[in-house]
Amino acid sequence: MTSQNQTDINSWQQQAHQFLLESEYAQAANLYEKAIQAEPDVKSYYWHLGLMLLLQGKEEEATTTWLLAMVDGTPEQVDFWTEELLEILATEANRQAAREDYSLAWLIRGHIREIQPTNLPNLLKLIQLAIAIDRFTGEEFSDWEIIQLLATEQLDIVAQNELLQVLKKVLDRTPLHPLAIEFTAACVPHLMPSGTLREQHQVDLITVLLPPAIEIGYSTKQIGMAILLLEICREINQNNAEVLRHLAAFYQNGIDYAKGIELAKECYALVESLPEKIFANHLRLRGMMSAGGYWEEVDAAIQEQKQLIASLVAEEPIELPQATVARLLTSAYFFPYFSDRAAENRQTLNQLSQRCQSYFQFQTYETEQIQRYYQQNQQKKLNFSEPNRRIKIGYISHCFKSHSVGWLARWLFEYHNRDRFEIYAYLITYKPINDPLQEWYISKADCDRKLGAKNLEIAEQIYQDNIDILIDLDSITMDLTCEVMALKPAPIQVTWLGWDASGLPTIDYFIADPYVLPDTAQDYYREKIWRLPQTYIAVDGFEVAVPNLKRQHLNIPSDAVLYFTGQKGYKRHPDTSKLQMKIIKEVPNSYLLIKGFADRESIKNFFIQLAEEYDVDPERLRFLPNAPSEPTHRANLGIADVVLDTYPYNGATTTMETLWMGIPMVTRVGEQFAARNSYTMMINAGITEGIAWTDDEYVEWGIRLGKDEKLRQDISWRLRQGRQTAPLWNAKQFTREMEKAYEQMWEIYVQNNAG
């Protein structure tokens, strides 16, 4: 070859490369075709020509070009040429990925896979590209035999880092794929090398695995898969408190209470700081009270929780991580379930909420935004010259779906006067699920906000929407809602329906009525109690299906008296259960139906032991499974002659369902909000029979209602008649009363800020 020819070749190679950089693939291909004519034995020209054809989408022509160039080679030559071709393809795939043309990079690496199907580093890059262009399905795990390759191949440090990124993206993209957990387990040995960096690798890997596990378990409710992911985390590090916290909660949510309690105890023994101790002890309580039957241990844990909180309140506030503060907000949740000491329980909750509020204000990374909410809401520009201006009402909750709060709050949305009020719904931790009630709420709001789980983003949205009155439907049942309310994104903030008041200093009002709180309650509530004239909740009724529970199914005589108690495990205080056993003993031919979300064996043993203690035949007890749906559950209530309420934490939605079905009930009235729910609902349904103010009265009413069939019939008739007139069943009137309260709250705010 002459020097001139060599110069020409160098020149056109430079031109071809420039065409490649400019995405002029056809012109580059023409140059490589000329090069092949000039030097047919130079194989690299074929590799580049095929690549240019591939980049034009001519996949078959590209493959043919490469194969024809190799057809006459020896096996050794073919191996060498193949490596040469793969290097050229990989280089171009990397270039296309760098310029964010992921489709072309994916196309090229797909052909690398066809040539070398067991090239694990290429497969990992191919998965990332498939995710980037939304073509990843998870079937690649089996189609490409990636899990098997991970079990047999060794990866260098570069490929290990790539694998960690792939794992993160896979769990973000398809965490619920059946093979995602198996893929995760196969990755772990590669990502946990021995040596001095092992501890850092543990942190990196758990950082990747923990967020999707939390998302899977809490948001999508796939508890089993979440547990599997967290168990992998626990194998990586047995002493990671964050892993133990969530794993304990998920086992409890999955009804494996014994395991959940065990892990909560492990977590409690592991953590050292007061805030962490408080929440770990809360997890212990959560498991034991949900299971039922652990009341001796619960007593000790409750006393310890009070001491821990008192110690925390006595300390000077320090800077804490946001997650730790959020957990603290819910850590006094179980006190009302254990005792009816209203003032004492409120004081503890108020002190803890006050301390959490100080933590929020102390956190330097949030201080600027928090101060902006506080200061600007106090100085909010009010246009008092607009008398017809609609008041903006924002409702915030994670329960705008098939949930007790969702079923009850919907009537307010149904009847709101849109001429006077503009309704915003803030659906936090929102997920698009197949839930007609969630879609109903979205359709009913003037403006719906589908939000995630970041407190500052939610608060900023509320602030930007210029909400006048923000209604919290969650209280301390949801730490995220507390975080948002603590930021004070609206000038007037109110708690209603979801639980008792939270005690946060940023809440202005707590909605009640004349009955659900005693006259002295304002002495120990931080929030201003706003009493509606009749009832703090009303509905127009409930959907009722066809019952699937009958006496013959339970082997109960047709003339027997059936008592029913149906609550979650942590509402079953042993003292009240003893009162129920006294009632059963005194009413001949009576049975007690027991239903509720709890550890079935634990609850069963608990009630059988009680029965034996009170000389009641355990054969008079029946333990019912959960109904397949809420409407069926309500229909099944019709099997009962009398419902026996729980104390010191009454039923709420369950009480309303009982009254709607026309069933007499017995409730024990106490001091605290939770011990007066059934009282206000019975009064507002039009009956007083069954309202007991002492333990003795509870037993007396239970016996009387069991023995007096005529009285039961009279109560049932009046309950059914009351559907037309009683305040509890007049949601439209209730909505007018709530709206009047909102207007008065706004008038007070305007008067206080008009100057």
Secondary structure, DSSP 8 states (H G I E B T S, - for coil): --HHHHHHHHHHHHHHHHHHHTT-HHHHHHHHHHHHHH-TT-HHHHHHHHHHHHHTT-HHHHHHHHHHHHTT--HHHHHHHHHHHHHHHHHHHHHHHHTT-HHHHHHHHHHHHHH-TT-HHHHHHHHHHHHHTT---STHHHHTTHHHHHHH----HHHHHHHHHHHHHHHHH-TTSTTHHHHHHHHHHHH--SSTTHHHHHHHHHHHHHHHHHIIIIIS--HHHHHHHHHHHHHH-TT-HHHHHHHHHHHHHTT-HHHHHHHHHHHHHH--SHHHHHHHHHHHHHHHHHH-S-HHHHHHHHHHHHHHHHHHHHS------HHHHHHHHTTTTTHHHH---HHHHHHHHHHHHHHHHHHHHH-HHHHHHHHHHHHHHHT----TT-TT--EEEEEEES-SSSSHHHHHHHHHHHH--TTTEEEEEEETT----S-HHHHHHHHHSSEEEE--S-HHHHHHHHHHTT-SEEEES-GGG-HHHHHHHHT--SSEEEE-SSSS----TT--EEEE-TTTS-GGGGGT-SSEEEE-SS-S---S----------GGGGT--TT-EEEEEE--GGG--HHHHHHHHHHHHHSTTEEEEEE-SS-HHHHHHHHHHHHHHTT--GGGEEEE---SSHHHHHHHGGG-SEEE--SSS--SHHHHHHHHTT--EEEE--SSGGGSHHHHHHHHHT--TTEESSHHHHHHHHHHHHH-HHHHHHHHHHHHHGGGT-GGG-HHHHHHHHHHHHHHHHHHHHHHH--
